[in-house]
């Protein structure tokens, strides 16, 4: 930064921290599967913009049923 730059330098570390936290949040969101519904909505609207998408509850129910019904996933007792 030049000495004539009107932006305060104290915001730079805060801005950097925000960017890091935003990236960490994105990574956790993707890693835990929370982003699956967002990806599903994007897919539905890309394929047919007028189609009605499942609600989040119905989507999660279908996802859980598919996972538990797949013998490759193994047996889940609870």
C-alpha positions in Angstrom: 0.0 0.0 0.0 1.2 3.4 -0.8 1.1 6.2 1.9 -1.5 8.0 -0.2 -3.9 5.1 -0.1 -7.0 6.2 1.8 -7.9 2.6 2.9 -7.0 1.9 6.5 -4.5 -0.8 7.0 -6.3 -2.2 10.0 -9.0 -3.7 7.8 -6.5 -5.8 5.8 -6.0 -8.4 8.5 -9.7 -8.5 9.2 -10.4 -8.9 5.5 -7.9 -11.7 5.2 -9.4 -13.5 8.3 -12.9 -13.2 6.7 -11.6 -14.8 3.5 -10.0 -17.6 5.3 -13.1 -18.3 7.4 -15.2 -18.2 4.3 -13.0 -20.8 2.6 -13.0 -23.0 5.7 -16.8 -22.7 5.9 -17.1 -23.7 2.3 -14.8 -26.7 2.7 -16.7 -28.0 5.8 -20.0 -27.4 4.0 -18.8 -29.6 1.1 -17.1 -32.2 3.2 -20.0 -32.9 5.5 -22.5 -33.2 2.6 -24.5 -30.1 3.6 -24.0 -28.8 0.1 -25.7 -31.8 -1.6 -29.1 -30.1 -1.5 -27.7 -27.0 -3.1 -26.1 -29.0 -5.8 -29.4 -30.9 -6.3 -31.3 -27.6 -6.7 -28.8 -26.3 -9.2 -29.1 -29.5 -11.2 -32.9 -29.5 -11.2 -33.0 -25.8 -12.3 -30.4 -26.4 -15.0 -32.2 -29.4 -16.4 -35.7 -27.9 -16.3 -36.2 -24.4 -15.0 -39.9 -25.0 -14.5 -39.6 -28.2 -12.6 -40.6 -28.4 -8.9 -37.7 -29.5 -6.7 -38.0 -31.7 -3.6 -38.1 -29.9 -0.3 -35.0 -30.3 1.8 -36.8 -32.7 4.1 -37.9 -34.9 1.2 -34.5 -34.7 -0.4 -32.7 -35.8 2.8 -35.3 -38.6 3.3 -34.7 -39.9 -0.3 -31.0 -39.7 0.1 -31.1 -41.6 3.4 -33.3 -44.3 2.0 -31.1 -44.7 -1.0 -28.0 -45.0 1.2 -29.5 -47.5 3.5 -31.0 -49.5 0.6 -27.7 -49.9 -1.1 -26.0 -53.2 0.0 -22.6 -51.8 -0.9 -23.0 -49.3 1.9 -23.1 -52.0 4.6 -25.6 -52.7 7.3 -26.7 -49.9 9.6 -28.3 -50.8 12.8 -29.3 -47.3 13.9 
